[in-house]
Amino acid sequence: MSRSSTRNRPVWIIPLVMLILAILACDEPYAPPPMIDRVEADADRPGRVYIRVTHIGLDYSNSGEGEQRVYESDDYGAEWRRSAYVFEGEANADAYALRFESETLYLNEQAIWTFPRSIFRGFFYDSSSEPSYEQFELGYGKIPNSAQDDTVYIGLGTEGVLVGRLSEQGLMDWAIHSKGIDSLSPLRLTITDPSVILRVVVLALFIPPFALIHAFLLQRVWVYLLPAEAAKRLALKVTAGLVVLAIVGILVWLTDVRTDLYPIIGVLTAIAVLVAVGVTLRLIGQSAEPMSGGTRRRLLAACILLSLIVPGGVAAIFALWWLVFGLVFSYWAYQRLYWKYLKQGDEGMMSRIQRWRVDRWALEMIAAPFVALLGTYILTIVLQAITRLRIFPTDLAFLGIAAIAVYGMMRVYGRRVVVPRLRQQLDTHSGEGAALDAKAVV
């Protein structure tokens, strides 16, 4: 190769490519959001406290510390206004050595407080205008704070001032204040707009149709004690009352900064179970038909279990609502199909016994896919152990095997277990076993 050809090579391309790669590898420019960096309570005036907000006006086009503003409050932080107060010295006069780990505030090694409403923020946090790290920052390193008598004021970065009373149990009687601090844009922790609350209630209770699912599940227990239509009406009435309580719970969750979702779900679940058990006991006491102690216990156990299904779906934050809906719909479909073939009435002891048989077959049928999935999962673990591969089979292969296993098990179980049972019942009661098409119930 000649020297001229070497000199003619565009060697400048190499540093250009390296520069482009370096730019791509760099993080985006970061401008810290406005946040509180100093807190100082006036020792001579109860309720008077000062804060300083820094990094005001910073963006990607400028650098430095940004503008600083000082605010003061005369009512223990409830309302703030701009102030000409001048902080002296460095931020070394903090009353306590506080630090944040994630969203939990620590004094030495003791967790004394956690920033509230994690689930609420997960639902309603708006990241469309700014990324999360530019809106929400509780501070880093030493957290600015000041004490005045038995009141402590703690700067929460972008979120305002935490005011409370420090005790051995942690921070008591706390409140977060930011009213009047016009340089901060704290995340909203409550919703008070009636139109928004109405939309939340509709989405939470009727999309997905948790209320109707709960009524259907209660009916499936009470249909053993009442005629079908009477059981349906009673289930709808009880569910309507529970929906009213759920609406009250949602209102508390949306408007009370101290209450998050899971305590509300826990209280409503306990009420739903107690109401269902109480109604079931009343119906058992009013039943004119003889009933064994085992039947009573099974009805109560079924009532408790079915009352937990919908709250469990809500507690999963709607991530598994489709599973709840799928299970209930599958049960309804199989139960209706089997009952249709048996052509049983709705009255009498024989109907109750036969209803339990049909319900059991439907439950067994929808349990078959879970058995198949469990078997597929165990097979996957065995294959992993044999091959010593981290993932075997791949996710796609696992889904394929699981789908085949579920379909195969449901078909085999339907043909070999459910269909013979139905034929036996039809032969016993109406002699119509030969008319049953096996394919129709698989």
N, C-alpha and C positions, 0 to 999 in steps of 0.2 A: 504494500500500500504506500503511495507516494505522500510526501509531506504536504503537497498542495491539497490533496483530498482531505487530509487530517485538519488542515487549517480552515477548510470550507465547512466543516461540520458546525451546526448551530449549537455550540457548547453552552450558550446562554439558556437553553431550554431546561437544563438540569437544575440550576438554582431556582428557576421559575416554578418548576414542578414541586420542588421541596417547599417553596414559600406557600404554594397553594395547599399542600398537605398540612403544613403547620397551621394555616388559617382554619382549615376544616377541623383540626384537632383541638383548637382552642375553644374554651367555653364562651358563651355569650357574655357580653359586657354586663356587669352587675352594678346597679345603683341602689344602695340600701334605702328602704322606705323610711319616711318620717317616723321616729320613735322616741320614747321618753328615755333620757339618759341620766336625769337628776331628779331627786325628790327630797324635799326639805320641809319639815313641819316647824311651825313657829312655837317655840317653847313657852312664850308669854301670852299667846292668844289661842285659846282652845278652838279647834275647828279650822284654823288658818293653816294652809299648806301651799307650797310652791312646787311646780314641776318645770322642767325644761325639755323642749322637743327639739331634736336635731335632725339633720339630713333633709331639711325642707327644701324642695325645689330641685333636688338632684335628679338627673336623668343620664342617658347614655352620652349626651353631647357635652356635659361639663364634668368637672371633677372637683375634689376638695371636700370640705365638711358640709357645705350647703348652709342655708340660713338656719338660725336658731330663734326660737320663741319661748318666752316664759309665760306661764299661766299661774293664777292663784285662785284659791277657793276659801270661802269663809264658812262653809256649811259641811265640813268633813268630806269634801270632794264631790258632793252631789251635783254642783254646777261650777263651771270654770269660766274665767274671763282672762283676757290678756293683762299682763302685769309688767311694770318697769323694774321689778326686783332683779338684783344682780347676785348671782351665785358667787361665792368666794372660794378660792382654792380648788382642789381636785375633788373627785367623787370618792373621798375616803372617810366620810362621816356617816356611813350607813349604820343603821341601828343593829342589823343582823347580817350574818354572812349567808345570804340566800343564793340559790342557783336553781336553774331549770334543767331537768333531764326529760327530754321530749316535752310533754305538757304538764309534768308534775313538778311542783315547787318543793325544794328540799331546804331544811334548816339543819346544817351539819349533815347527818346521815338519816334524818327523819323526814319522811314525806308528810308535809303539812297541808297540802292543797293541790287540787288538779283542775286545770282549766276545763270548764264545763261544756256540755252540749256537743260531745264528739259525734253522736249519731245525728243530731239535728244539723250540725254543720255538714255532715256527709250528704244529707238530703238536699240542703238548700244553699250550699256554698256556690257562689257564682264566680267562676274563673274565666268567663268569656272576655272580660275587659283587661284583666291583668293576671299574670301567673300567681300561684299561691304564695311563692316566697316573697313577692312584692307587696302582698296584702297582710300576711299573717306572720308576725315575728314577735315572740315573747321575750326576746332578749338573750344574750349570751354572756358568759363569764359571770361576774358579780352582778346581781340584780339590784338596781337602786331602790332604797327603802328608807323610811324614817319613822320614828315612833313619837307619839305624843300622848302622855298619860298611858291609858290602856289601849290606845288605838294605834294600829300600824298602817302605814301607807306604802304600797309597793307598786313600782312602775312596771307595767305589763307590755313594754315595747310599743307595738302598734295598736294595742287594744285598750289603752286607758290606764286607770289607776285602780288597783285592788285595795279596798279599805276593809279592815276587819279587826278582830280581837284575837291575839295570839294566846293560846293556852297549851296545856300538855297534850290535849287531844288534837291539836292542829289549829287551823285558822277558823274561828267561829264568827257567826253573824256577819258574814262577808257580803260585799257588793262590789260590782265593777262599774266605775263611773267614767264617762267620757263626754258628757254633755257640755258644750261650750269649747271643747278643744278642737278648734276648726282646722288644725293642721293634720289631724289624724283621721283615718277612714277605717274604723274598727269593723270587724265582721258583725253582722247582725246575729243576735242570739235568741231573738223572739220574733214572732209574727203577730201583728194585731189588726191587719187589714181584713175586714169581714169577708170580702170576696175571695181573697187568697185562702183564708181558713175554710171557706165552703168548698173550694176546689180540693184542698187537702183531705177533707172529710170524705168527699165523694171518691177520690182516688184510693184512700186507705180502706174503705169499707165495701165499696161496690165494684171497684176495678183493681184487682180481681174480685169476683163475687163471694168474698169471705162470708158475708152475712147469710146468703142463701145456702152456701155449703154447710154452715153451722146448723141452720134450721133443718136441712136434710138429714144430717147426722143425728140430731136429737130425735127426729121422727123415726129413724130406724130402730131406736130403742123403745120408744113409746108405742110403736105399732104392735108390740107384743102385749100391751095392756089396754089398748083402745082400738076401735075401728080405724081403718087407714085414714079416712078423711078427718076424723076427730083428732088423731095423732098429728096430722099435718097442720091443722089449725092451731093446736096447742103449741107446737114447735115454732110456728111463725110468730105467735104472740110472745113467747118467751124470748125468742131471738130479737124481736122488736125492742123489748125492754133492755136487753143487753146492748143493742145498738145505741140506744140513748145513753147508757153508761159509757160506752166506748167513745161517743161524741164528746161527752164531758171530759174523759181522759185525754182525748186529742187536744181539746181546748187548753187543758192544763199544760200539756206538753209544749204546745206552741207558744204559750204566753208566760210561762214561769221559767226563769233562767236557771233555777236550782233543780229542776226536774228533767231528767232525761227519759228516753223511751222505755228502757227495760223495767224500771220500777212501775211505770204505768201498766205495761203488759203483765207484770207479775200480779198486781192488784186485780186487774180485770180478769185474768185467768182464774184466780182464786174465787172471785165472785161467780164466774160462769160455771165452775165446777160445783160450787155449793148450791147454786140455784138448780142446776140440772139434777143433782142428787136429791135435793129437797122435793122437787116435783115428782121424781121417780118414786121416792118413798111414799108420797101421798097417793100416787096412782096404785102402788102395790097394796096399800092399806084399803083402798076403795074397791079393789078387784073382787068380784063375786066368785070367780073361778078359783079352784084350789091351786096352790102354788108351793112347790117345795122350797126349802131353805137354799138349796143349791141354785135353783132358778133365780131367786131373789139376789143372791150374791153375784151371779153372772150378769144380771141386768144392771146392777149398781157398778160393777167393774167396767162393763161396756160403756155405761153412761160417763164414767170418769175418763176413760180412755178417749172416747170420741169428743168429749169436751175439750181435750188438750190439743186436738189436731189443728184446728184453725189458729189458736194462739201460737202454736209452734211454727206455723207458716209465717205469721206476722213477725215473730221474734227473729226469723231468718232474714228479716229486712227484705222480704219479697223475692229473695234470690231463689227460694225453693217453692214459691207459690204454685208454679206449674206442676211440681211433683204432687202437692196436695190435691190440686185440681185433677190431675191425671189419675190418682188413686181413687178418688171419690167417683169420678166419672166411670172408670173401669168397673168399680163395684156396682154402680147403678146399672150399667149396661148388662153385665153378666147376671145380676140378680133379676132384672126385668126379663131377660131372655129365658132363664130357667123357670121363672114363675109363669111365664106365658105358656111354656110347653106343658107344665104340670096342670095349668088351668084350675088352680085352687081358689076357693073363696076367701073371704076376709074375716069370717066369724068362726068361733068355736075352738075347743082345745086342739083338735086335730089340725086346724089351720095354724095355730101357734107352733106346734111341733114341726109341721111341714115348713113353715116360714124359717125356722131356725136351720133346718136342713139346707134350704136354698141359700140362705145367707152364708152358711158355712162353706158351701161349694163355691160361691162367688168369692169369698175371702181367700179360699185356697187357690183359686184361679189367679187372682191378682198377686198372691204371694209367690207364685211360681217364677215370675221374672226375677225377683230378688234372689231366689235360690240359685237360679242360673247365673246371675251376675256374680254372686259370691263364689260359685264354683269356678267361673272364669277368672276371677281375681286370684283365687288360690292356685289355679293352674299357672297364671302368670308368675306368681312368686316362685313356684317350683321350677319353672323354666329359667327364671333368673338365677336361681341357685345352681341349676345344672350347668348352664352356659357361662355363669359368672359375668354376664354382661349387665351393664347398668340399666339398660332399657331393652327388654325383650319380652314379648314382641313390641314393635313400635306402637305408638298411640293409634294409628290408623288400623293396624292389624288387630289390636285389642278391641277396638270398636266393632270391627267386622266379626271377630270371634264371639264377642258378647251378643251382638244382634242375632247371629245364627243360633247361639245357645238359648237365648230367650225364646225365639220363635219355635225352636225344636221342642223345648221343654213344655211350653204352653200347648203345643199341638199334641204331643204325646200324652200329657196329663189330661187334656180334654177328651181325647179319644178313648183312653184306657181306663180313666177313673170317672170322669163326670158323666160321659155318655152312658156307660153301663148303669150308673146310679139312676139317671133319669129314666132309662128304659125300664128298670126294675120298678120305679115308682109308678110309671104309667101302666105297666102290666098289672100291678097290684090294685090300682084304684080305678082304671078306666079301660084297660086292655088295649091301649093305643101305642104300646112300645114299638111295634113294627113301623109306625108312621113317622118316627123320629129320624130326621136326617142328621147323621153324625157331623157332616161338614158345617151345618148351620150353627153349631154351638162351640166350634173350635176357633 
